[in-house]
């Protein structure tokens, strides 16, 4: 599998696979965000998810994939620090604000800076048509956030803090997207990066969650939380794993933009599972997001 992935890098087959992997990441990332924002405290959910995927990844890291090259250890350390910063900011944002407001702002901020980062680090460029598509997509994403904001009925008192945290989280999304692309390209076997990344990345948040759990007045039942963690861990593998592989096979900027169609799926999940309102205006804005992604993909 690894040899085949490496063999199709930069080919038309690789580009097509990267497209489908980025869209898969979009669907699963929306589900992942909803799992963290659901009925459990976001810190508890994230701790359970990270513990699950860290334990799942450990056997693959130690016994299945090739051992990382020496130069990979500083890269893993950098990824750990960046992802921890992202998760701390995201959990704070979800604690302060409504999912359908916070999530579009996070996802809307990320792709613009990811495209800029891909240019600075990898020398990737967007055509004029692709920049138009990015503008259309961002208009839809931020329009969705503004619409949700206008009709927001809860958490208005913490809204300024939530929006500031959401923007900061979006910047970290761009940072980890470009950094992870650098990391997965720096090793001969992409699955080596994935296995060791997930194992190392699963260390910090369970500790933070355990400390928070100890000080909680009303402690959640551990059984349902563990189930959410296992489900979220599996979703995380395929969500983050898909986008990382996509950035190795094709352009980082394009994959980052296509993943942000997750905002459409997040709105659907928020409506179906979190009982948040969806109307014709929001449907139109979601269509705008999808249109922008299509323009980016076919404008390259």
C-alpha positions in Angstrom: 0.0 0.0 0.0 2.8 2.4 0.9 4.7 1.7 -2.2 1.6 2.2 -4.4 0.9 5.6 -2.7 4.4 6.7 -3.3 4.3 5.6 -6.9 1.2 7.7 -7.7 2.5 11.0 -6.1 2.2 13.8 -8.6 0.3 11.7 -11.2 -3.3 12.1 -12.4 -4.3 9.0 -10.3 -2.8 10.6 -7.3 -4.7 13.9 -8.0 -8.0 12.0 -8.2 -7.3 10.0 -5.1 -6.3 13.2 -3.3 -9.6 14.8 -4.3 -11.7 12.0 -2.9 -9.6 11.8 0.3 -10.0 15.6 0.9 -13.8 15.2 0.5 -13.8 12.2 2.8 -11.9 14.2 5.3 -14.5 17.0 5.0 -17.4 14.7 5.9 -15.6 13.0 8.7 -14.2 16.2 10.1 -17.7 17.6 10.5 -18.7 14.5 12.3 -15.6 14.8 14.5 -16.4 18.3 15.4 -20.0 17.4 16.4 -18.7 14.5 18.5 -16.5 16.9 20.5 -19.3 19.5 20.8 -22.1 17.0 21.6 -23.7 16.4 25.0 -20.3 15.8 26.8 -18.0 18.6 28.0 -15.7 19.3 25.0 -12.6 18.7 27.1 -13.9 15.3 28.2 -14.8 14.4 24.7 -11.4 15.4 23.3 -9.6 13.6 26.1 -11.5 10.3 25.4 -11.0 10.6 21.6 -7.3 11.3 21.9 -6.8 8.4 24.4 -8.6 6.1 22.0 -6.7 6.9 18.9 -3.4 7.0 20.7 -3.9 3.5 22.0 -5.2 2.3 18.6 -2.1 3.7 16.9 0.5 2.3 19.3 0.6 -1.3 18.0 0.9 0.0 14.4 3.7 2.4 15.4 5.7 -0.2 17.3 5.1 -3.4 15.3 3.7 -2.7 11.8 5.2 0.4 10.1 8.9 1.0 9.5 10.7 2.8 12.3 10.9 6.6 11.8 14.1 8.0 10.4 16.2 10.0 12.9 15.3 13.4 11.4 11.6 12.7 12.0 11.7 13.0 15.8 12.0 16.9 15.8 9.2 16.9 13.3 7.0 14.8 15.5 7.7 17.2 18.4 6.7 20.2 16.3 3.5 18.4 15.3 2.7 17.6 18.9 3.1 21.2 20.0 1.1 22.7 17.1 -1.8 20.2 17.4 -1.9 20.7 21.2 -2.3 24.4 20.7 -5.0 23.8 18.2 -6.9 21.5 20.5 -6.7 23.8 23.5 -8.1 26.7 21.5 -10.8 24.6 19.9 -12.0 23.2 23.2 -12.2 26.7 24.6 -14.1 28.0 21.5 -16.6 25.1 21.8 -17.0 25.8 25.5 -17.8 29.5 24.8 -19.9 29.4 21.6 -22.5 27.6 19.6 -21.2 24.9 17.3 -22.9 26.4 14.1 -21.2 29.8 14.8 -17.8 28.7 16.0 -17.2 25.9 13.4 -17.7 28.0 10.2 -15.4 30.7 11.6 -12.7 28.1 12.4 -13.0 26.4 9.0 -13.2 29.7 7.1 -10.1 31.2 8.6 -8.0 28.0 7.9 -8.0 27.6 4.2 -6.9 31.1 3.3 -3.8 30.9 5.5 -3.2 27.3 4.4 -3.0 28.4 0.8 -0.6 31.2 1.7 1.5 28.7 3.8 1.6 26.3 0.9 2.9 29.0 -1.3 5.6 30.0 1.2 6.7 26.5 2.2 6.1 24.4 -1.0 6.0 27.0 -3.7 2.5 26.1 -4.7 0.4 28.7 -6.6 -3.3 29.2 -7.3 -4.6 30.3 -10.6 -6.9 33.4 -10.9 -9.9 31.0 -11.2 -8.9 29.1 -8.1 -8.6 32.4 -6.1 -12.1 33.2 -7.3 -13.3 29.8 -6.1 -11.6 30.4 -2.7 -13.3 33.8 -2.4 -16.7 32.2 -3.2 -16.1 29.4 -0.7 -15.0 31.8 2.0 -18.0 34.1 1.3 -20.3 31.1 1.9 -18.5 30.0 5.1 -18.4 33.4 6.7 -21.9 34.2 5.4 -23.0 31.0 7.2 -21.3 32.1 10.4 -22.9 35.6 10.2 -26.4 34.1 9.5 -26.0 31.8 12.5 -24.8 34.7 14.6 -27.9 36.8 13.7 -30.3 34.1 14.8 -28.3 32.8 17.7 -30.4 32.2 20.8 -27.8 30.9 23.2 -24.4 31.8 24.5 -24.6 35.5 23.3 -22.8 36.8 26.4 -19.7 34.7 25.6 -19.9 35.4 21.8 -16.9 37.9 21.5 -14.6 35.5 23.3 -15.9 32.5 21.2 -15.3 34.3 17.9 -11.8 35.4 18.9 -11.0 31.8 19.9 -12.5 30.6 16.7 -10.3 32.8 14.6 -7.2 31.8 16.5 -8.2 28.2 16.1 -8.5 28.7 12.3 -4.9 30.0 12.2 -3.7 26.9 13.9 -5.7 24.8 11.4 -3.7 26.4 8.6 -0.5 25.9 10.6 -1.0 22.2 11.3 -2.3 21.6 7.7 1.0 22.9 6.1 3.2 21.4 8.9 1.6 18.0 8.6 2.0 18.1 4.8 5.7 18.8 5.4 6.0 16.0 7.9 4.3 13.3 5.9 6.5 14.2 2.9 9.6 14.0 5.0 9.5 10.3 5.6 9.8 7.5 3.0 6.7 5.7 4.3 3.6 7.9 4.8 2.1 5.3 7.2 5.1 5.7 9.5 4.2 9.4 9.9 0.5 8.6 10.5 1.0 5.9 13.1 3.6 7.7 15.1 1.7 11.0 14.8 -1.5 9.6 16.2 0.3 7.8 19.0 2.3 10.9 20.1 -0.7 13.2 19.6 -2.8 11.1 21.9 -0.7 11.8 25.0 -1.6 15.3 26.3 -5.4 15.8 26.1 -6.3 12.6 28.2 -4.1 14.0 31.0 -5.8 17.4 30.8 -9.2 15.8 30.7 -8.4 13.6 33.7 -7.4 16.6 35.8 -10.6 18.4 34.7 -12.7 15.3 35.5 -11.2 15.1 39.0 -12.3 18.7 39.8 -15.8 18.5 38.2 -18.8 18.7 40.6 -21.0 16.6 38.3 -18.9 13.9 36.8 -20.1 12.3 33.5 -20.6 8.6 33.3 -17.4 7.1 31.9 -19.1 4.3 29.9 -20.8 6.6 27.3 -17.8 8.9 27.3 -15.6 5.9 26.4 -17.9 4.9 23.6 -17.8 8.5 22.2 -14.0 8.3 22.5 -13.7 5.1 20.5 -16.0 6.3 17.8 -14.3 9.7 17.7 -10.9 7.9 17.5 -11.9 5.9 14.5 -13.3 9.0 12.8 -10.1 10.9 13.6 -8.0 8.3 12.0 -9.8 8.5 8.7 -10.4 12.2 8.8 -6.9 13.5 9.7 -5.3 10.5 8.0 -7.1 11.2 4.7 -6.2 14.9 4.5 -2.6 14.1 5.4 -2.3 11.6 2.6 -4.1 13.9 0.2 -1.5 16.6 0.9 1.3 14.2 0.1 -0.3 13.1 -3.2 -1.3 16.6 -4.5 -1.2 20.3 -3.7 -1.7 21.2 -0.1 -3.7 24.3 -0.8 -6.3 22.5 -2.9 -6.7 19.7 -0.3 -7.1 22.3 2.4 -9.8 24.2 0.5 -11.8 21.0 -0.4 -11.7 19.9 3.2 -13.6 23.1 4.2 -16.7 21.8 2.5 -16.9 20.2 6.0 -18.9 23.3 7.0 -21.8 22.1 4.8 -21.7 18.7 6.5 -21.4 20.3 9.9 -24.5 22.4 9.3 -26.4 19.2 8.3 -25.1 17.4 11.4 -26.0 20.4 13.6 -29.5 20.3 12.2 -30.1 16.6 12.4 -28.3 15.6 15.6 -27.9 18.8 17.6 -31.4 20.2 16.7 -30.0 23.5 15.4 -32.1 25.3 12.9 -31.4 25.1 9.1 -33.4 27.2 6.6 -33.4 28.1 2.9 -30.8 30.9 3.4 -28.4 28.6 5.1 -28.9 26.0 2.4 -28.1 28.7 -0.2 -24.9 29.6 1.7 -23.9 25.9 1.9 -24.4 25.7 -1.9 -22.1 28.7 -2.3 -19.4 26.8 -0.3 -19.8 23.7 -2.5 -19.6 25.9 -5.6 -16.4 27.6 -4.4 -14.8 24.2 -3.8 -15.8 23.0 -7.3 -14.3 26.2 -8.9 -11.0 25.6 -7.0 -10.8 22.0 -8.1 -11.5 22.6 -11.8 -9.7 25.9 -12.0 -6.3 24.3 -11.4 
